Amino acid sequence: MLVLTRRRGQAICIGDNIRIVVTRIDDGQVRLGIESSENLTILREELLETVKLANQSAQTLAPNDFEHWLRQQHHTDDNGHPEDES
């Protein structure tokens, strides 16, 4: 782990697209400003696990369920053949 010392107003850069600035230091807390590209997700560590669990629960669609849905969209049977329209 790299450990750096910064004062209020000083920054560190990570790669070309991330800049972290110390904006305030009060009573044992540090306030940071983070500049990055809009497509980069930035989370406090304590929220990361919550987001991971939410993403996992959103992916609970079983492969068989997806295949069934896909067949319905294309009107095919279990073998991929067009269903009879009678």
PyMOL commands that set and color helices and strands:
alter all, ss='L'
color gray80, all
select helices_A, chain A and resi 45-58+63-74
alter helices_A, ss='H'
color red, helices_A
select strands_A, chain A and resi 11-14+18-26+29-35
alter strands_A, ss='S'
color yellow, strands_A
deselect
rebuild
show_as cartoon
